Amino acid sequence: MSVYQTMTSFGAHFFSRAFLFKHGFNLSPMYRRSCGRVMTVSEDLHRIEVKLPLSYKNRNYVNTIFGGSLFASVDPFPMVQLINIIGDDYVVWDKSAEIRFLRPGKGTLRAEFVYKPEEIESIITEVVAKNEIEVVKTTQLIDEQTKTVCCEVHKTIYIANKAFFKAKRAKRAANKN
């Protein structure tokens, strides 16, 4: 269990998961350096909104938001959000990511992360049937003023039944010996 998971588990005795998710990310040193801020988290964690303002901390050589900040401000959410929604019976990992820069970020950008209930049901049903799957979640960073999409991030997420995953790892380790 990571430090963040331990703190969340302890904090759940006093605060809602949505409160812990929002403030945990906003106070976390690894996320603060992205310059992104979690603005809202739904009580069921199915919807999260993030903003990324242009500032001296993330301004690049050509006076727009640095690409690393664009990616870092949205990177953790699809995986961490899904882990917290589907629970401990599953293994969830980021498998790959692709970022497409479409327009320069010249102001405050916003991103939204949404898992619909039917999407969660579909993921669980597929994992039950296949033991492991991959899903791709696309996030758009949208300029707050002009409403134009500045970049898209495509995250491939691996989801597996925890018992299947452990057996697969054990078999792989046995084959190495």
C-alpha positions as CSV (number, residue, x, y, z in Angstrom):
1,M,0.0,0.0,0.0
2,S,1.4,3.4,-1.0
3,V,1.7,6.4,1.3
4,Y,-1.2,8.0,-0.6
5,Q,-3.4,4.9,-0.2
6,T,-2.6,4.7,3.6
7,M,-3.4,8.4,4.1
8,T,-6.7,8.0,2.1
9,S,-7.6,4.9,4.2
10,F,-7.0,6.8,7.4
11,G,-8.6,10.0,6.2
12,A,-11.8,8.1,5.1
13,H,-12.7,7.9,8.8
14,F,-13.1,11.7,8.9
15,F,-13.8,13.0,5.4
16,S,-15.6,11.9,2.2
17,R,-13.6,10.2,-0.6
18,A,-14.3,13.1,-2.9
19,F,-12.9,15.6,-0.3
20,L,-9.8,13.4,0.1
21,F,-9.4,13.0,-3.6
22,K,-9.6,16.7,-4.3
23,H,-7.4,18.0,-1.5
24,G,-5.0,15.0,-1.5
25,F,-4.1,15.8,-5.1
26,N,-4.0,19.5,-4.6
27,L,-1.6,19.1,-1.6
28,S,0.5,16.4,-3.1
29,P,4.0,17.6,-4.1
30,M,4.0,15.4,-7.2
31,Y,0.8,17.0,-8.5
32,R,1.4,20.5,-7.4
33,R,4.4,20.8,-9.6
34,S,2.2,20.3,-12.7
35,C,0.5,23.6,-11.9
36,G,-2.8,21.9,-12.3
37,R,-5.5,22.1,-9.7
38,V,-8.5,19.8,-9.0
39,M,-11.5,22.0,-8.9
40,T,-14.4,19.6,-8.4
41,V,-14.9,15.9,-7.6
42,S,-18.3,14.3,-7.6
43,E,-19.2,12.3,-4.5
44,D,-19.1,9.0,-6.4
45,L,-15.8,10.0,-8.0
46,H,-17.3,9.5,-11.5
47,R,-16.6,13.2,-12.5
48,I,-13.5,15.3,-11.9
49,E,-12.7,18.7,-13.2
50,V,-9.1,20.1,-13.4
51,K,-7.9,23.5,-14.3
52,L,-4.4,24.5,-15.6
53,P,-3.7,28.2,-15.6
54,L,-0.8,29.7,-17.6
55,S,1.7,31.1,-15.1
56,Y,5.4,31.9,-14.7
57,K,5.9,28.3,-13.4
58,N,4.7,26.6,-16.6
59,R,5.3,29.1,-19.3
60,N,7.6,27.8,-22.0
61,Y,10.0,29.5,-24.4
62,V,7.2,30.8,-26.7
63,N,5.0,32.1,-23.9
64,T,2.5,29.2,-23.8
65,I,1.9,26.3,-21.4
66,F,4.8,23.9,-21.3
67,G,3.8,20.5,-22.8
68,G,5.0,18.6,-19.7
69,S,2.6,20.6,-17.6
70,L,-0.2,19.8,-20.0
71,F,0.5,16.1,-19.7
72,A,1.3,16.1,-15.9
73,S,-1.9,18.0,-15.0
74,V,-4.1,15.2,-16.5
75,D,-1.9,12.1,-16.2
76,P,-2.9,10.5,-12.9
77,F,-6.7,10.8,-13.0
78,P,-8.1,8.1,-15.3
79,M,-6.2,5.4,-13.5
80,V,-6.5,6.6,-9.9
81,Q,-10.2,7.5,-10.5
82,L,-10.9,4.0,-11.8
83,I,-9.0,2.3,-9.0
84,N,-11.2,4.1,-6.5
85,I,-14.4,3.4,-8.3
86,I,-14.1,-0.3,-9.0
87,G,-12.4,-1.3,-5.8
88,D,-9.8,-3.8,-4.5
89,D,-10.8,-6.9,-6.5
90,Y,-9.0,-5.4,-9.6
91,V,-5.6,-4.4,-10.7
92,V,-5.5,-1.1,-12.6
93,W,-2.4,0.2,-14.3
94,D,-1.5,2.9,-16.8
95,K,-0.2,1.0,-19.8
96,S,0.6,3.8,-22.3
97,A,-0.2,7.4,-23.1
98,E,-0.2,9.6,-26.1
99,I,-0.5,13.4,-26.2
100,R,-1.5,15.4,-29.2
101,F,-0.8,19.1,-29.2
102,L,-3.5,20.8,-31.2
103,R,-3.2,24.5,-30.3
104,P,-1.0,26.5,-27.9
105,G,-2.3,26.9,-24.4
106,K,-2.3,30.7,-23.9
107,G,-4.6,31.0,-20.9
108,T,-6.4,28.8,-18.4
109,L,-7.2,25.3,-19.6
110,R,-9.8,22.9,-18.2
111,A,-10.1,19.2,-18.4
112,E,-12.9,16.8,-17.3
113,F,-12.6,13.1,-16.4
114,V,-15.9,11.2,-16.6
115,Y,-16.7,7.6,-16.0
116,K,-20.4,6.9,-16.7
117,P,-22.0,4.1,-14.6
118,E,-22.7,2.0,-17.7
119,E,-19.0,2.3,-18.7
120,I,-18.0,1.0,-15.2
121,E,-20.5,-1.9,-15.6
122,S,-19.1,-2.7,-19.0
123,I,-15.5,-2.7,-17.7
124,I,-16.4,-5.0,-14.8
125,T,-18.5,-7.3,-17.1
126,E,-15.6,-7.5,-19.6
127,V,-13.0,-8.3,-16.9
128,V,-15.2,-11.0,-15.5
129,A,-15.5,-12.6,-19.0
130,K,-11.8,-12.1,-20.1
131,N,-9.9,-11.7,-16.8
132,E,-7.9,-8.7,-18.3
133,I,-8.7,-5.9,-20.7
134,E,-7.4,-2.5,-21.8
135,V,-9.5,0.6,-22.2
136,V,-8.5,3.9,-23.7
137,K,-9.7,7.1,-22.1
138,T,-9.3,10.4,-23.9
139,T,-9.0,13.7,-22.1
140,Q,-9.2,17.1,-23.8
141,L,-7.6,20.2,-22.3
142,I,-9.9,23.1,-23.4
143,D,-9.2,26.8,-23.3
144,E,-11.5,28.4,-20.8
145,Q,-12.0,31.6,-22.9
146,T,-12.1,30.4,-26.5
147,K,-13.5,26.9,-25.8
148,T,-11.0,25.4,-28.3
149,V,-9.3,22.1,-27.7
150,C,-5.6,22.7,-27.1
151,C,-4.5,19.1,-26.6
152,E,-5.8,15.6,-26.3
153,V,-4.3,12.9,-24.1
154,H,-5.1,9.3,-24.8
155,K,-4.4,6.9,-21.9
156,T,-4.5,3.2,-22.3
157,I,-5.4,1.6,-18.9
158,Y,-4.9,-2.1,-18.1
159,I,-7.6,-3.7,-15.8
160,A,-7.4,-7.3,-14.6
161,N,-9.1,-9.5,-12.0
162,K,-6.6,-9.4,-9.1
163,A,-6.5,-13.2,-8.6
164,F,-5.9,-13.7,-12.3
165,F,-3.2,-11.1,-12.3
166,K,-1.4,-12.7,-9.3
167,A,-1.5,-16.1,-10.9
168,K,-0.2,-14.7,-14.2
169,R,2.8,-13.1,-12.4
170,A,3.5,-16.2,-10.4
171,K,3.5,-18.3,-13.6
172,R,5.8,-15.8,-15.3
173,A,8.2,-15.9,-12.4
174,A,8.2,-19.7,-12.4
175,N,9.0,-19.8,-16.1
176,K,12.0,-17.5,-15.6
177,N,13.6,-20.0,-13.1
